[in-house]
Amino acid sequence: MPTNLERAKLVIDSRRENAELSAEKRRLELETVSPELKEINQKISRAGLDALKAIGAGADSANLIQNLAKQNLALQAKRTEILASLGLPADALDVHYTCPICEDMGVKDGYYCECLKALVKQFQFENLCSCAPAKGSTFANFSLDYYKGEARERMEQIYNYCKSWAADFDRNSNSILMYGQTGLGKTHLSLAIANEVVAKGYNVIYASSGNLFNKLEKESFGRLKTDESPEEAVLTCDLLILDDLGSEFTKPYVVAELYNIINSRLLSGLPTIISTNLLYDEIGDKYNPRVYSRLIGDYQMLEFLGSDIRQLKS
Ligand SMILES: [Zn+2]
């Protein structure tokens, strides 16, 4: 499996190739329409070659470059004229890169360009978000109608809390534990948050507990820890949403890694949302007291109430 960085580089490479190919295609088409344009294009490239040859032959390069620049300007001006006569803008023959900053190289001044970083983040999110149709769950389509009485009141508070939490999100937002029986909308609300926070440009990892620990365990063997490792992504993303904690196969690796994730992210001040069907006390029993005390001490607890919505709907 290629890493997210490798995948991102491949995408950028193909963006660049496509941009250059279509510029080349455009040039050939226009040259068929206008032989005059073809001639000037040939002159421009010949002028460049002549200059190289002359420098190779030991000509006075400063003088030569000056002459070349003058000549080139004149040829460019002529070309702009021809393009205008065809009803085209001056940059009609330029390569139109997706990212004008790095011209689809992925690197600018020795640093990874933002366009490459954005792709890596997108892949991190997609890789781990294989648990639910993320786009379908929004605040707008979360219905409170399924909750009655006390549950309705509580869920209205929770809904409003989550909505403003997402609206005010930044890297210093508090962490949240959503708990309660299955089918009360925990996944829906956490996905709604994920969608909003992603739309703001933050780097979100959404993963079901089973998927996440499987993936982390698989990749932690026989591999050096790098900036691109999944664990690093989980520990440093702007928002981690760990869905359905307790559904994974619990073993010492999971207990240790869960504590590591919760603790590291709290120490870095990064927000995490955990949802679970486990009862409050079961969390302490199943994992370890340190996990339990971290959650109680530092997470906003949201207890979901009601009857299973999926049953009510059907
Ligand atoms: Zn770029």
Residues whose N, C-alpha, C, O or C-beta is under 5 A from the ligand:
A	BS01	ZN	C99 I101 C102 G106 C113 E114 C115 L116
